[in-house]
Amino acid sequence: MAEQKIILSTTDLTARQKESIALPPDYRIETSQEIDSIGYENIEIVLLSEHRWLTQERVQKMKRLKFIQTLWAGVDSLNFHDVPDHILVCGNVGGFSEPIAEHVFGMILSLARNLRKHDQELREGYFNRSEKGIFLKGKKICVLGTGGIGQAVARLAKAFEMTTLGINTTGKSAQYFDETGPESALDSFLKDSQFVVIAMPLTVHTKNLFDSRRLNLLTPNCILVNVGRGRIIDEKALYDYLLAHPTVNIGTDVWWKYPKNGEKFSQDYPFFELPNFMGSPHNANDVPESDDIALANAFRNIERYLRNETPRGIAKREDYIDIRKTG
């Protein structure tokens, strides 16, 4: 009997989780804790939960590696220089979409109704009813990225009876969007939207997509929420813009710099001194159910590959290979 091919998971899996994936008889699933004693020769698929695990040395050991499925949606942290051209890489599209969409609307509602400010004023004994919030119903929301997260955001927006505009690579229509367009439509969409959500990946094409010129297209009372990647917005341009436009509010869950273990969190500009800025520590997906939801979604994509179907979220190497070199 031929030796079984291995699906290697770099995250620990319970017996129940292992049993939940439908495997052909010639495949079995192992975890990285076990692989050193088993060997790398028969690994065909890697379920990758930590990009640092995928070193050039390990890739060279996996002579039969054909498919890498990440547990996270974005693949910009993966070093594609270590991944040969023939290996298929897929992000976990939609793996965290619903928890993140809820987080987006948590930020939108907090900023639209000045909840943090009013709470602080009440704590200080100031009962201020003079400031009006923003009514979501009937407003336009522009979502950059119409994949899993973007569609989940648009679906919630429809519950508020908002008009949903979507930007994607081709302008192809997407579920829950009233209108979609390619990046060339972005400027006109921004000029017409009260709310903007960034839910697209960081690539060589989207890095610093929001520069000073584009930020200045935002409407006077716009609320922008970023759950894509920090570097999609030019950091200095954003800080200068927020200083000059106090009626525009920004919420972000993603950052330009991340602290290493033991380091204090900081950015190059004092965003938290600004009253029109809100942040969260890249935890938009962090609910108890997230791990099981994301893992099940990744498993479904692996099953597509095993059935010789086209998997979702295929990464184009040219979009990421030199992302660290761009300005």
PyMOL commands that set and color helices and strands:
alter all, ss='L'
color gray80, all
select helices_A, chain A and resi 15-19+32-38+51-53+56-61+80-82+97-112+115-123+148-159+183-191+212-215+230-232+235-244+271-273+290-306+317-320
alter helices_A, ss='H'
color red, helices_A
select strands_A, chain A and resi 5-9+27-31+43-48+67-70+88-90+140-144+163-167+179-181+195-198+223-226+249-252+277-279
alter strands_A, ss='S'
color yellow, strands_A
deselect
rebuild
show_as cartoon
